[in-house]
């Protein structure tokens, strides 16, 4: 996609949704971190259903540790991979207290050193909690970037690196939110809703729906 087209691409996405938000429920950087860790291979709706009751009783690392792994597991048992996720949540709570005084660190290396936190999770937390212009690539961002020709790449990291290069600075803060929401509700995996797409004329996808 040409530079001018990319500018237009994001201008239109911004016009449709000037202040995009992630769809995970949270109140603090800590609850955001836990929610994002739990969201791997799970829907935001499913995560919110589980974390609503959980965060009412444990919204700090101290309170979460006090619950214990078995109780956390019971709260999140409707989420995929709940056994591993419960273990990681308890581990990361201990790490936050030991290494960071119970606060969520703001830099990538410290975040990725926490249990259950990979590059995408760190990027989401840095972006939403701390305002860093990071771009987190999930399945929706990966699909939209490749399908439209915005930032084609064979791996998640390749797409992320391409997006970092091509997304104009003015749009970087919210870029991954616009792409996620576009992929979730318009440029859907099985059948993209091309007739309602605001960037269809810029898209390079050959299999557009009528």
BAVO-99634 format. One record per atom (N, C-alpha, C): residue in three letters; atom name; y, z, x. Coordinates in pm, 1 decimal, decimal comma. Each point is the difference from the previous one (the first is absolute). Layout:
<pts>
PT   res   atom         c2         c3         c1
PT   ALA     CA          Y          Z          X
...
</pts>
This chain:
<pts>
PT   res   atom         c2         c3         c1
PT   UNK      N     -119,2        0,0       84,4
PT   UNK     CA      119,2        0,0      -84,4
PT   UNK      C      125,2        0,0       88,7
PT   UNK      N       96,7      -81,3      -35,6
PT   UNK     CA      121,6      -10,5       79,4
PT   UNK      C       86,6      125,2      -14,5
PT   UNK      N       85,2       22,4      100,7
PT   UNK     CA       85,5      118,3        2,7
PT   UNK      C       85,7       10,3     -125,7
PT   UNK      N       58,7     -111,3      -39,8
PT   UNK     CA       85,8        0,8     -120,1
PT   UNK      C      -80,9       32,0     -125,4
PT   UNK      N     -123,9      -50,7       -4,8
PT   UNK     CA      -86,2       27,3     -115,0
PT   UNK      C      -38,4      147,6       -5,3
PT   UNK      N      -22,9       60,0      116,0
PT   UNK     CA      -35,3      142,1        5,4
PT   UNK      C      115,8       85,3      -50,9
PT   UNK      N      119,5      -36,5       38,0
PT   UNK     CA      120,0       70,1      -47,2
PT   UNK      C        8,1       -8,7     -152,9
PT   UNK      N      -23,4     -119,5      -52,2
PT   UNK     CA        3,2      -20,7     -145,1
PT   UNK      C     -113,4       76,2      -68,2
PT   UNK      N     -116,9       -2,1       61,7
PT   UNK     CA     -119,7       69,0      -49,4
PT   UNK      C       31,7      146,3      -28,6
PT   UNK      N       53,9       69,3       99,2
PT   UNK     CA       27,4      142,8      -16,3
PT   UNK      C      123,9       26,1      -86,1
PT   UNK      N       95,3      -91,2        2,1
PT   UNK     CA      116,8       14,0      -86,7
PT   UNK      C      -43,0        0,6     -145,8
PT   UNK      N      -94,6      -86,6      -33,3
PT   UNK     CA      -48,2       -6,9     -138,7
PT   UNK      C      -83,8      123,0      -37,1
PT   UNK      N      -85,3       44,8       90,9
PT   UNK     CA      -80,1      119,6      -28,3
PT   UNK      C       91,4      121,0      -18,3
PT   UNK      N      105,1        7,0       80,5
PT   UNK     CA       95,2      110,1      -11,7
PT   UNK      C       74,4       -6,8     -132,7
PT   UNK      N       35,2     -121,3      -43,1
PT   UNK     CA       73,2      -16,9     -126,5
PT   UNK      C      -82,1       50,8     -117,7
PT   UNK      N     -131,6      -19,0        7,7
PT   UNK     CA      -88,6       45,0     -108,6
PT   UNK      C      -22,8      149,8        3,4
PT   UNK      N        8,4       58,7      120,0
PT   UNK     CA      -27,8      142,9       15,3
PT   UNK      C       84,9       53,7      116,4
PT   UNK      N      126,8       32,7      -26,2
PT   UNK     CA       92,4       37,3      106,9
PT   UNK      C      -40,5      124,2       79,4
PT   UNK      N      -69,0       93,0      -64,2
PT   UNK     CA      -36,0      125,2       67,1
PT   UNK      C     -148,4       30,0      -22,5
PT   UNK      N      -86,9      -75,4       66,3
PT   UNK     CA     -144,0       15,3      -24,0
PT   UNK      C      -53,0      133,5       50,2
PT   UNK      N      -97,8       52,7      -68,9
PT   UNK     CA      -59,6      128,8       35,9
PT   UNK      C     -151,1      -12,1        8,2
PT   UNK      N      -57,6       79,0       88,1
PT   UNK     CA     -144,4       10,1        2,3
PT   UNK      C      -46,6       66,4     -128,2
PT   UNK      N     -124,3      -20,0      -37,1
PT   UNK     CA      -48,0       51,6     -129,1
PT   UNK      C      -84,3      126,9       13,0
PT   UNK      N       -8,4       56,2      119,4
PT   UNK     CA      -67,5      128,3       18,1
PT   UNK      C       97,5      113,3      -33,5
PT   UNK      N      -48,4      100,5      -71,5
PT   UNK     CA       82,3      115,4      -34,4
PT   UNK      C        2,1       99,2      116,7
PT   UNK      N      119,0       47,9       34,2
PT   UNK     CA       13,9       98,2      108,2
PT   UNK      C      134,0       71,2      -16,6
PT   UNK      N       15,5      113,0       67,6
PT   UNK     CA      126,1       74,3       -6,2
PT   UNK      C       57,0       29,0      138,1
PT   UNK      N      -84,0       -2,6      102,1
PT   UNK     CA       42,0       32,2      136,9
PT   UNK      C      -70,5      -94,5       97,2
PT   UNK      N       45,6       -5,6      125,8
PT   UNK     CA      -73,3      -80,3       98,7
PT   UNK      C     -147,3       39,6       10,5
PT   UNK      N      -28,6      129,3      -16,4
PT   UNK     CA     -139,6       43,9        7,4
PT   UNK      C      -83,4      -53,6     -115,2
PT   UNK      N       50,1       12,5     -122,5
PT   UNK     CA      -78,6      -49,5     -113,5
PT   UNK      C      -10,4     -152,9        4,5
PT   UNK      N      102,5      -66,0       52,3
PT   UNK     CA       -8,5     -145,2       18,9
PT   UNK      C     -110,1      -33,7       98,9
PT   UNK      N       -3,1       70,5      113,1
PT   UNK     CA     -102,2      -24,2      102,1
PT   UNK      C     -139,7       16,5      -57,9
PT   UNK      N      -22,9      107,0      -72,7
PT   UNK     CA     -131,6       24,6      -60,0
PT   UNK      C      -33,4     -110,4     -100,6
PT   UNK      N       95,5      -36,5      -82,1
PT   UNK     CA      -23,6     -103,5     -101,2
PT   UNK      C      -37,3     -133,0       64,2
PT   UNK      N       68,5      -35,1      108,1
PT   UNK     CA      -29,0     -127,3       66,6
PT   UNK      C     -136,9        4,2       67,3
PT   UNK      N      -34,6      112,3       60,2
PT   UNK     CA     -133,5       15,8       59,0
PT   UNK      C     -107,4      -17,2     -107,6
PT   UNK      N       24,3       56,0     -116,9
PT   UNK     CA      -97,0       -8,4     -109,1
PT   UNK      C       -6,6     -139,5      -62,2
PT   UNK      N      104,2      -80,6       20,6
PT   UNK     CA        8,6     -128,7      -68,8
PT   UNK      C      -83,6     -111,3       63,5
PT   UNK      N      -56,5       25,2      117,7
PT   UNK     CA      -83,0     -102,3       63,9
PT   UNK      C     -117,6      -36,1      -90,5
PT   UNK      N      -16,0     -128,8      -27,4
PT   UNK     CA     -107,0      -50,0      -86,7
PT   UNK      C       -1,1       70,3     -136,5
PT   UNK      N      119,8       26,2      -51,5
PT   UNK     CA       13,8       61,8     -132,1
PT   UNK      C      128,9      -52,0      -62,7
PT   UNK      N        9,9        8,7     -130,7
PT   UNK     CA      122,1      -44,7      -68,0
PT   UNK      C      103,2      112,6       -1,9
PT   UNK      N      127,2      -37,2       -4,0
PT   UNK     CA      105,7      100,6       -7,5
PT   UNK      C      -13,8       82,4     -127,8
PT   UNK      N      -38,6      -64,8     -109,5
PT   UNK     CA      -17,3       70,6     -126,9
PT   UNK      C     -108,4      106,9       12,9
PT   UNK      N     -110,9      -37,2       62,2
PT   UNK     CA     -109,6       94,6       19,0
PT   UNK      C       38,6      115,8       90,2
PT   UNK      N       75,5      -30,0      104,8
PT   UNK     CA       46,3      105,2       91,3
PT   UNK      C       95,7       94,3      -72,1
PT   UNK      N       94,6      -54,9      -74,4
PT   UNK     CA       96,0       83,7      -71,9
PT   UNK      C      -68,2       92,1     -100,2
PT   UNK      N     -105,7      -49,4      -62,2
PT   UNK     CA      -73,4       80,6      -97,6
PT   UNK      C      -61,7      122,6       67,0
PT   UNK      N      -42,1      -17,6      124,9
PT   UNK     CA      -62,2      110,6       72,7
PT   UNK      C      103,1       92,4       65,5
PT   UNK      N      105,0      -60,0       55,3
PT   UNK     CA       96,6       81,4       75,1
PT   UNK      C       95,5       77,7      -89,9
PT   UNK      N       15,1      -43,3     -124,3
PT   UNK     CA       86,0       76,3      -91,8
PT   UNK      C      -41,8      146,2       -5,5
PT   UNK      N     -123,8       28,1      -40,1
PT   UNK     CA      -47,1      139,4       -2,9
PT   UNK      C       -7,4       63,3      138,8
PT   UNK      N      -39,9      -78,9      101,7
PT   UNK     CA      -14,6       54,5      136,1
PT   UNK      C      133,8       48,4       54,4
PT   UNK      N      103,4      -82,3      -12,8
PT   UNK     CA      129,1       36,1       58,1
PT   UNK      C       67,9      114,7      -74,1
PT   UNK      N      -42,1       25,6     -123,8
PT   UNK     CA       56,0      114,3      -73,3
PT   UNK      C      -42,3      132,4       63,9
PT   UNK      N     -118,2       -0,9       63,1
PT   UNK     CA      -49,0      124,3       61,5
PT   UNK      C       10,1       -2,4      152,0
PT   UNK      N       19,9     -119,3       58,4
PT   UNK     CA        5,7       -8,6      146,4
PT   UNK      C       92,1     -114,6       42,2
PT   UNK      N      125,7       34,8       26,9
PT   UNK     CA       96,2     -102,4       41,6
PT   UNK      C       51,8       22,3      142,2
PT   UNK      N      -71,0       85,4       75,1
PT   UNK     CA       31,9       22,3      141,3
PT   UNK      C     -131,5        4,2       78,5
PT   UNK      N        5,5      -21,2      131,2
PT   UNK     CA     -122,8        8,7       79,5
PT   UNK      C      -66,5      137,5      -11,1
PT   UNK      N       82,8      104,6       -4,3
PT   UNK     CA      -55,2      135,5      -10,3
PT   UNK      C      -79,4       18,9     -129,7
PT   UNK      N       57,9      -43,0     -110,6
PT   UNK     CA      -66,9       15,5     -129,7
PT   UNK      C     -125,8      -85,9       -8,2
PT   UNK      N        5,9     -119,8       59,5
PT   UNK     CA     -116,0      -89,3       -3,1
PT   UNK      C     -114,8       59,6       81,1
PT   UNK      N       32,8       54,0      117,2
PT   UNK     CA     -102,5       65,2       82,0
PT   UNK      C      -60,9      119,2      -73,1
PT   UNK      N       83,3       73,1      -71,7
PT   UNK     CA      -48,7      117,3      -73,3
PT   UNK      C      -98,3      -39,1     -109,9
PT   UNK      N       17,0     -118,3      -57,1
PT   UNK     CA      -94,7      -47,1     -101,0
PT   UNK      C     -138,1      -20,9       60,6
PT   UNK      N       -2,0      -58,4      120,4
PT   UNK     CA     -127,6      -28,2       65,7
PT   UNK      C      -53,8     -137,1      -36,5
PT   UNK      N      -85,7      -51,8       83,9
PT   UNK     CA      -52,0     -136,0      -15,8
PT   UNK      C      -75,2      -20,1     -131,5
PT   UNK      N      -81,7       96,8      -38,4
PT   UNK     CA      -80,6      -15,5     -122,1
PT   UNK      C       86,6      -11,2     -124,7
PT   UNK      N      106,0       80,3       -6,2
PT   UNK     CA       88,2       -4,1     -116,7
PT   UNK      C       81,9     -128,4       -2,7
PT   UNK      N       49,1      -41,5      117,9
PT   UNK     CA       73,3     -126,6        7,3
PT   UNK      C      -90,7     -113,9      -44,9
PT   UNK      N     -123,9        4,1       45,7
PT   UNK     CA      -97,5     -103,2      -37,4
PT   UNK      C      -18,9       -4,5     -151,2
PT   UNK      N       -0,7      115,0      -63,2
PT   UNK     CA      -18,2        4,6     -145,0
PT   UNK      C      119,4      -62,8      -72,7
PT   UNK      N      119,3       20,5       54,5
PT   UNK     CA      120,2      -59,3      -60,4
PT   UNK      C        1,6     -151,9       11,8
PT   UNK      N      -54,4      -52,1      110,3
PT   UNK     CA       12,2     -144,5       25,8
PT   UNK      C     -132,1      -75,2      -18,7
PT   UNK      N      -95,1       60,8      -67,4
PT   UNK     CA     -133,6      -59,3      -10,1
PT   UNK      C       -3,9     -130,7      -78,7
PT   UNK      N      108,7      -32,0      -71,6
PT   UNK     CA        4,3     -127,2      -73,7
PT   UNK      C       47,3     -115,8       88,2
PT   UNK      N       40,8       32,0      123,5
PT   UNK     CA       51,5     -101,3       92,1
PT   UNK      C     -111,7      -44,0       94,1
PT   UNK      N       -4,6     -127,2       31,2
PT   UNK     CA     -100,8      -50,5       92,8
PT   UNK      C        6,9       68,8      135,8
PT   UNK      N     -115,8       18,6       62,3
PT   UNK     CA      -11,6       62,9      133,2
PT   UNK      C       54,3      143,2        0,2
PT   UNK      N      -15,3       71,1     -112,9
PT   UNK     CA       63,6      131,0      -12,9
PT   UNK      C      -52,2      103,5       98,9
PT   UNK      N     -125,9      -11,6       41,5
PT   UNK     CA      -52,9       97,0       97,2
PT   UNK      C       74,0       -8,9      133,2
PT   UNK      N        9,7     -121,2       52,3
PT   UNK     CA       68,7      -21,3      127,2
PT   UNK      C      148,2       32,3      -11,8
PT   UNK      N       59,3      -38,9     -112,5
PT   UNK     CA      143,0       22,9      -19,1
PT   UNK      C       33,0      148,5       -9,3
PT   UNK      N      -83,7       78,0      -67,1
PT   UNK     CA       23,2      144,3       -8,9
PT   UNK      C       -5,2       63,5      138,2
PT   UNK      N      -96,8      -43,7       79,2
PT   UNK     CA      -12,6       51,6      136,7
PT   UNK      C      124,2      -34,9       81,4
PT   UNK      N       45,8     -123,8      -11,5
PT   UNK     CA      117,1      -43,0       76,5
PT   UNK      C      127,1       72,8      -42,5
PT   UNK      N       14,5       23,0     -130,6
PT   UNK     CA      118,8       70,6      -48,8
PT   UNK      C        7,0      140,2       59,6
PT   UNK      N     -112,2       69,5       -0,2
PT   UNK     CA       -3,3      135,1       58,0
PT   UNK      C       27,1       -4,9      150,2
PT   UNK      N      -59,5      -96,6       68,6
PT   UNK     CA       22,8      -13,5      144,5
PT   UNK      C      146,1      -29,2       31,3
PT   UNK      N       58,7      -91,5      -73,7
PT   UNK     CA      139,1      -36,5       29,9
PT   UNK      C       95,6      114,6      -31,4
PT   UNK      N      -33,7       81,7      -99,5
PT   UNK     CA       82,7      117,3      -29,4
PT   UNK      C        0,5       96,7      118,3
PT   UNK      N     -118,1       21,1       56,2
PT   UNK     CA       -9,9       84,8      118,5
PT   UNK      C       78,1      -58,0      116,6
PT   UNK      N       -9,3     -130,7       17,6
PT   UNK     CA       71,3      -66,7      108,6
PT   UNK      C      151,4        7,9      -18,6
PT   UNK      N       46,9      -14,9     -123,8
PT   UNK     CA      143,6       11,5      -27,3
PT   UNK      C       51,7      139,0       36,0
PT   UNK      N      -77,6      101,9      -32,7
PT   UNK     CA       41,4      137,2       30,7
PT   UNK      C       -5,6       28,0      149,4
PT   UNK      N     -105,3      -46,6       65,9
PT   UNK     CA      -17,9       26,7      143,2
PT   UNK      C       98,3      -77,3       87,5
PT   UNK      N       24,4     -125,1      -37,5
PT   UNK     CA       78,3      -88,3       87,3
PT   UNK      C      145,8      -16,8      -41,1
PT   UNK      N       28,4       17,1     -129,1
PT   UNK     CA      133,6      -36,7      -49,3
PT   UNK      C       64,2      106,0      -88,8
PT   UNK      N      -49,8      122,6        8,9
PT   UNK     CA       60,9      107,3      -77,8
PT   UNK      C       -8,4      -20,0     -149,6
PT   UNK      N     -100,2      -78,6      -43,8
PT   UNK     CA      -18,7      -24,1     -142,4
PT   UNK      C       82,1     -115,8      -54,9
PT   UNK      N       80,5      -62,6       85,8
PT   UNK     CA       82,0     -112,8      -42,9
PT   UNK      C      -69,7     -132,8       29,7
PT   UNK      N       29,3     -102,0      -78,2
PT   UNK     CA      -54,9     -133,4       24,3
PT   UNK      C       82,7      -67,1      108,3
PT   UNK      N      -63,8      -43,6      109,9
PT   UNK     CA       75,5      -64,5      107,9
PT   UNK      C       55,7     -135,1      -44,0
PT   UNK      N      107,4      -41,6       66,2
PT   UNK     CA       66,0     -123,5      -41,2
PT   UNK      C      -35,1     -120,1       87,1
PT   UNK      N      -73,9       20,8      108,0
PT   UNK     CA      -31,6     -113,9       86,7
PT   UNK      C     -144,6      -44,5      -14,9
PT   UNK      N      -23,1     -126,1       27,8
PT   UNK     CA     -129,3      -63,6      -24,2
PT   UNK      C     -114,4       64,8       77,6
PT   UNK      N       19,7       23,0      127,8
PT   UNK     CA     -109,1       54,2       82,2
PT   UNK      C      -47,8      134,9      -52,7
PT   UNK      N       95,5       87,5      -35,2
PT   UNK     CA      -37,3      132,3      -50,5
PT   UNK      C      -69,2      -10,2     -134,9
PT   UNK      N       46,1      -90,9      -83,8
PT   UNK     CA      -63,6      -19,1     -130,6
PT   UNK      C     -141,5      -53,7       14,7
PT   UNK      N      -16,6     -100,9       83,8
PT   UNK     CA     -132,0      -62,2       15,4
PT   UNK      C     -100,1       91,2       70,1
PT   UNK      N       49,4      108,0       61,6
PT   UNK     CA      -89,5       97,3       63,7
PT   UNK      C      -57,7       98,5     -101,8
PT   UNK      N       48,7       -4,6     -124,5
PT   UNK     CA      -49,3       89,6     -104,3
PT   UNK      C     -126,8      -55,9      -64,1
PT   UNK      N      -86,0       87,9      -44,6
PT   UNK     CA     -126,5      -39,7      -62,8
PT   UNK      C       24,3      -86,8     -122,8
PT   UNK      N      -68,6     -113,1       -6,4
PT   UNK     CA        8,2      -86,4     -116,8
PT   UNK      C      122,1      -89,1       -5,2
PT   UNK      N       83,6        4,3      103,7
PT   UNK     CA      124,2      -78,6        0,3
PT   UNK      C      -13,3     -118,7       94,5
PT   UNK      N        3,3     -119,0      -56,8
PT   UNK     CA       -2,4     -122,4       79,5
PT   UNK      C      138,4      -62,8        3,7
PT   UNK      N        7,4     -119,9       51,6
PT   UNK     CA      128,1      -68,2       17,8
PT   UNK      C       72,2      -21,5     -133,8
PT   UNK      N      -74,1      -44,8     -101,7
PT   UNK     CA       63,1      -27,5     -129,5
PT   UNK      C       56,2      127,8      -61,8
PT   UNK      N      -77,9      106,3        2,2
PT   UNK     CA       44,8      127,7      -55,7
PT   UNK      C      125,0       49,2       72,0
PT   UNK      N       -0,9       -8,4      132,6
PT   UNK     CA      116,2       42,4       78,0
PT   UNK      C      123,1      -82,7      -37,6
PT   UNK      N      -18,5     -129,8      -16,1
PT   UNK     CA      111,6      -88,5      -34,6
PT   UNK      C       58,5       36,2     -136,0
PT   UNK      N      -87,2       28,1      -97,3
PT   UNK     CA       46,1       35,7     -134,3
PT   UNK      C       80,5      129,8        4,0
PT   UNK      N      -51,5      100,6       68,1
PT   UNK     CA       67,9      129,9        7,6
PT   UNK      C      133,6      -13,6       72,3
PT   UNK      N        0,7      -71,7      111,2
PT   UNK     CA      124,2      -19,7       74,6
PT   UNK      C      104,9      -70,4      -85,9
PT   UNK      N      -43,3      -97,4      -77,9
PT   UNK     CA       91,0      -78,1      -82,5
PT   UNK      C       53,3       80,9     -117,6
PT   UNK      N      -89,9       57,9      -78,0
PT   UNK     CA       40,5       65,8     -124,6
PT   UNK      C       61,6      137,6       24,8
PT   UNK      N      -61,3       78,5       87,9
PT   UNK     CA       48,2      136,4       21,1
PT   UNK      C      121,1        6,5       93,0
PT   UNK      N        3,6      -90,6       97,8
PT   UNK     CA      102,2       12,1      104,2
PT   UNK      C       90,9     -121,7       14,9
PT   UNK      N      -18,7     -100,3      -86,6
PT   UNK     CA       92,4     -111,8       -1,1
PT   UNK      C      -12,6      -97,5      115,6
PT   UNK      N     -112,6        0,8       69,7
PT   UNK     CA      -19,5      -94,3      110,0
PT   UNK      C      -31,6     -139,0      -56,4
PT   UNK      N       49,9     -105,7       61,7
PT   UNK     CA      -23,3     -135,8      -50,9
PT   UNK      C     -137,0      -54,7       39,1
PT   UNK      N     -103,2       77,6      -23,7
PT   UNK     CA     -136,3      -41,0       33,7
PT   UNK      C      -57,5      -85,9     -112,0
PT   UNK      N      -97,6      -82,4       34,4
PT   UNK     CA      -65,6      -86,0      -98,4
PT   UNK      C     -149,3       32,0       -1,0
PT   UNK      N      -45,8       58,6     -109,1
PT   UNK     CA     -140,6       35,7      -13,4
PT   UNK      C      -74,3     -115,6      -67,5
PT   UNK      N     -107,7      -43,6       60,8
PT   UNK     CA      -74,0     -114,3      -54,9
PT   UNK      C     -128,0       47,5      -67,6
PT   UNK      N       -0,1       -5,8     -132,5
PT   UNK     CA     -122,0       29,4      -75,2
PT   UNK      C      -58,8     -131,7      -48,6
PT   UNK      N      -96,8        6,6      -88,0
PT   UNK     CA      -67,4     -122,3      -46,4
PT   UNK      C       96,2      -93,1      -73,4
PT   UNK      N       96,7       56,6      -73,7
PT   UNK     CA       96,3      -82,1      -72,8
PT   UNK      C       96,0      -71,2       95,8
PT   UNK      N       52,9       74,4       95,6
PT   UNK     CA       92,7      -58,1       97,8
PT   UNK      C      -70,8     -107,1       82,3
PT   UNK      N     -124,1       27,4       38,6
PT   UNK     CA      -78,9      -95,7       77,3
PT   UNK      C      -19,0     -129,9      -78,6
PT   UNK      N      -37,0       14,5     -128,1
PT   UNK     CA      -23,7     -118,0      -84,1
PT   UNK      C      128,3      -80,3      -21,8
PT   UNK      N      106,8       66,2      -39,0
PT   UNK     CA      125,7      -69,4      -28,0
PT   UNK      C       54,2      -68,1      125,7
PT   UNK      N       -9,0       68,5      113,0
PT   UNK     CA       50,9      -56,1      125,3
PT   UNK      C      -74,5     -126,5       38,6
PT   UNK      N     -130,2       -0,8      -20,6
PT   UNK     CA      -80,9     -117,3       33,5
PT   UNK      C       12,1     -108,9     -106,1
PT   UNK      N       -9,7       38,7     -125,4
PT   UNK     CA       -1,8      -97,9     -109,3
PT   UNK      C      131,5      -78,4       -8,7
PT   UNK      N      110,9       69,1       15,6
PT   UNK     CA      130,7      -65,1      -13,4
PT   UNK      C       41,8      -75,2      126,0
PT   UNK      N      -60,0       36,7      114,0
PT   UNK     CA       43,1      -57,7      126,5
PT   UNK      C      112,2       79,7       64,4
PT   UNK      N       32,1      115,7      -57,2
PT   UNK     CA      106,2       85,3       53,8
PT   UNK      C      -32,1       48,2      140,9
PT   UNK      N     -120,7       53,6       17,2
PT   UNK     CA      -40,0       53,9      130,9
PT   UNK      C     -151,3       -8,6       12,2
PT   UNK      N      -53,6     -120,2       17,1
PT   UNK     CA     -144,9      -16,1        6,7
PT   UNK      C      -60,2       65,4      124,3
PT   UNK      N     -118,3       57,1      -18,7
PT   UNK     CA      -70,7       63,4      111,1
PT   UNK      C     -140,8       34,8      -41,5
PT   UNK      N      -91,2        2,0       95,9
PT   UNK     CA     -140,6       26,1      -31,7
PT   UNK      C      -33,0      148,3       -7,2
PT   UNK      N       85,5       83,6       56,1
PT   UNK     CA      -23,6      144,3       -2,6
PT   UNK      C      123,1       71,7      -55,7
PT   UNK      N      -20,9      122,9      -42,6
PT   UNK     CA      110,0       82,0      -52,1
PT   UNK      C      109,1       16,5      105,9
PT   UNK      N      -41,5       25,7      123,4
PT   UNK     CA       98,1       19,8      107,2
PT   UNK      C       78,2     -128,2       27,0
PT   UNK      N      -68,8     -114,2       -4,1
PT   UNK     CA       67,3     -128,3       23,6
PT   UNK      C      105,5      -25,9     -107,0
PT   UNK      N      -34,3       31,2     -125,5
PT   UNK     CA       95,7      -18,5     -109,2
PT   UNK      C      117,9       95,9       17,0
PT   UNK      N      -28,7      123,6       35,2
PT   UNK     CA      106,9       98,0       20,4
PT   UNK      C       96,9      -46,0      109,2
PT   UNK      N      -55,8      -44,5      110,3
PT   UNK     CA       83,6      -44,7      112,0
PT   UNK      C       83,4     -122,2      -37,5
PT   UNK      N      -58,6      -88,0      -80,4
PT   UNK     CA       74,4     -118,4      -44,2
PT   UNK      C      112,2       40,3      -95,2
PT   UNK      N      -29,4       90,2      -90,6
PT   UNK     CA      102,6       47,1      -93,3
PT   UNK      C      115,4       67,9       74,2
PT   UNK      N      -33,8       78,0      101,1
PT   UNK     CA      103,3       66,8       79,5
PT   UNK      C       96,7     -101,7       60,5
PT   UNK      N      -52,4     -117,0       33,3
PT   UNK     CA       82,0     -104,4       61,9
PT   UNK      C       82,3      -78,5     -101,8
PT   UNK      N      -60,0      -29,0     -116,0
PT   UNK     CA       64,8      -94,3      -91,6
PT   UNK      C       82,7       63,9     -111,2
PT   UNK      N      -28,5      124,9      -34,4
PT   UNK     CA       75,9       62,7     -109,2
PT   UNK      C      141,1       33,1       49,4
PT   UNK      N      102,4      -49,3      -68,1
PT   UNK     CA      138,0       30,4       40,5
PT   UNK      C       25,9      150,5       -0,5
PT   UNK      N       80,6       45,4       92,7
PT   UNK     CA       28,1      142,9       15,6
PT   UNK      C       46,6       63,4     -131,2
PT   UNK      N       81,0      -71,9      -74,3
PT   UNK     CA       56,3       54,0     -124,6
PT   UNK      C     -107,1       33,7     -103,9
PT   UNK      N     -118,6      -59,5       14,8
PT   UNK     CA     -106,1       19,8      -99,7
PT   UNK      C     -116,7       85,3       51,6
PT   UNK      N        3,6       39,5      126,8
PT   UNK     CA     -117,1       66,7       58,9
PT   UNK      C      -33,5      134,0      -63,6
PT   UNK      N      100,7       75,5      -38,6
PT   UNK     CA      -25,3      132,5      -55,8
PT   UNK      C      -92,7       -4,6     -121,6
PT   UNK      N       19,0      -99,9      -84,6
PT   UNK     CA      -77,9       -6,6     -124,3
PT   UNK      C      -99,9     -115,1       -2,8
PT   UNK      N      -12,6      -73,5      108,9
PT   UNK     CA      -82,6     -121,3        0,3
PT   UNK      C     -142,2       24,2      -48,3
PT   UNK      N      -65,1      104,1       53,2
PT   UNK     CA     -140,9       17,2      -37,7
PT   UNK      C      -14,4       45,1     -145,7
PT   UNK      N      101,6       70,1      -53,3
PT   UNK     CA       -5,4       36,2     -141,7
PT   UNK      C        8,7     -124,5      -87,7
PT   UNK      N       93,2      -89,1       32,2
PT   UNK     CA       12,4     -122,8      -79,1
PT   UNK      C     -128,0      -81,9        5,8
PT   UNK      N      -60,3       -8,5      118,3
PT   UNK     CA     -121,7      -80,0       15,4
PT   UNK      C     -119,0       63,9      -71,1
PT   UNK      N      -10,4      131,6        7,8
PT   UNK     CA     -109,0       70,8      -69,4
PT   UNK      C       11,3      -21,7     -150,8
PT   UNK      N      118,3       23,6      -54,8
PT   UNK     CA       19,2      -12,8     -144,1
PT   UNK      C      -17,4     -144,4      -46,2
PT   UNK      N       45,4      -94,2       82,1
PT   UNK     CA      -17,0     -141,3      -33,7
PT   UNK      C     -149,1      -35,1       -3,0
PT   UNK      N      -74,6       51,5       97,7
PT   UNK     CA     -143,7      -26,1        5,6
PT   UNK      C      -77,5       69,8     -110,4
PT   UNK      N       47,0      117,1      -38,7
PT   UNK     CA      -70,2       78,7     -102,0
PT   UNK      C       20,0      -57,1     -140,6
PT   UNK      N      120,9      -50,3      -27,9
PT   UNK     CA       32,2      -38,5     -136,8
PT   UNK      C       23,0     -148,5      -23,0
PT   UNK      N       27,2      -77,0      105,3
PT   UNK     CA       25,5     -143,2      -16,8
PT   UNK      C      -98,2      -83,8       80,4
PT   UNK      N        0,4       15,2      129,8
PT   UNK     CA      -86,9      -79,8       87,1
PT   UNK      C     -136,5       68,6       13,0
PT   UNK      N      -65,0       15,8     -115,8
PT   UNK     CA     -125,1       76,1       -8,5
PT   UNK      C     -115,2      -73,1       68,0
PT   UNK      N      -99,6       76,6       41,3
PT   UNK     CA     -107,8      -55,6       81,9
PT   UNK      C      -77,2     -110,2      -71,6
PT   UNK      N      -49,3       28,2     -119,3
PT   UNK     CA      -87,3      -96,5      -67,6
PT   UNK      C       77,1     -114,8      -63,9
PT   UNK      N      110,6       33,2      -63,0
PT   UNK     CA       77,3     -104,0      -67,1
PT   UNK      C      148,7       31,3        9,5
PT   UNK      N       67,0      -59,5       97,8
PT   UNK     CA      143,7       24,7       12,7
PT   UNK      C       75,9      -52,5     -120,3
PT   UNK      N      102,8       74,2      -40,6
PT   UNK     CA       78,7      -37,6     -116,7
PT   UNK      C      118,0      -87,2       44,6
PT   UNK      N      -32,1     -118,5       47,9
PT   UNK     CA      101,0      -89,6       57,8
PT   UNK      C      111,8      -39,0      -96,7
PT   UNK      N      -28,3      -20,7     -130,3
PT   UNK     CA      108,1      -38,4      -91,2
PT   UNK      C      113,1      102,1       -9,5
PT   UNK      N      -28,4      128,4       25,8
PT   UNK     CA      104,4      102,3       -9,4
PT   UNK      C       55,9       38,1      137,3
PT   UNK      N      -51,1      -62,3      105,6
PT   UNK     CA       35,6       37,4      137,3
PT   UNK      C      139,7      -50,1       36,2
PT   UNK      N       81,3       90,2       53,0
PT   UNK     CA      138,1      -34,9       34,6
PT   UNK      C       10,5      -74,5      132,5
PT   UNK      N     -110,3       -6,6       74,4
PT   UNK     CA        3,8      -68,9      130,3
PT   UNK      C     -102,8     -113,7        6,5
PT   UNK      N      -45,4      -47,0     -115,1
PT   UNK     CA     -105,1     -102,3       -4,4
PT   UNK      C       40,0     -128,0       72,7
PT   UNK      N      127,7      -35,2       -8,6
PT   UNK     CA       43,9     -124,3       64,3
PT   UNK      C        3,4       10,2      151,7
PT   UNK      N        0,4      121,6       52,1
PT   UNK     CA        1,5       22,3      145,6
PT   UNK      C     -141,4       17,0       55,0
PT   UNK      N      -94,1       28,3      -89,1
PT   UNK     CA     -138,3       34,4       37,3
PT   UNK      C      -78,8     -123,6       42,8
PT   UNK      N      -82,4       18,4      102,9
PT   UNK     CA      -80,2     -110,9       54,1
PT   UNK      C     -141,5       -4,6      -58,2
PT   UNK      N      -30,2       88,9      -93,5
PT   UNK     CA     -134,9        6,7      -56,0
PT   UNK      C      -33,9     -127,0      -76,1
PT   UNK      N     -112,5      -61,2       33,9
PT   UNK     CA      -38,0     -128,2      -61,7
PT   UNK      C      -67,9       17,7     -134,2
PT   UNK      N      -53,4      118,0      -26,6
PT   UNK     CA      -73,7       21,7     -124,1
PT   UNK      C       81,3       67,0     -108,0
PT   UNK      N      127,2      -34,6      -12,3
PT   UNK     CA       86,4       65,5      -98,3
PT   UNK      C      -53,3      -18,7     -141,6
PT   UNK      N       13,7      104,8      -81,2
PT   UNK     CA      -42,2       -7,1     -140,9
PT   UNK      C      113,1      -60,1      -81,6
PT   UNK      N      -37,0      -68,3     -107,4
PT   UNK     CA       99,1      -64,5      -86,2
PT   UNK      C       38,2       89,4     -116,1
</pts>
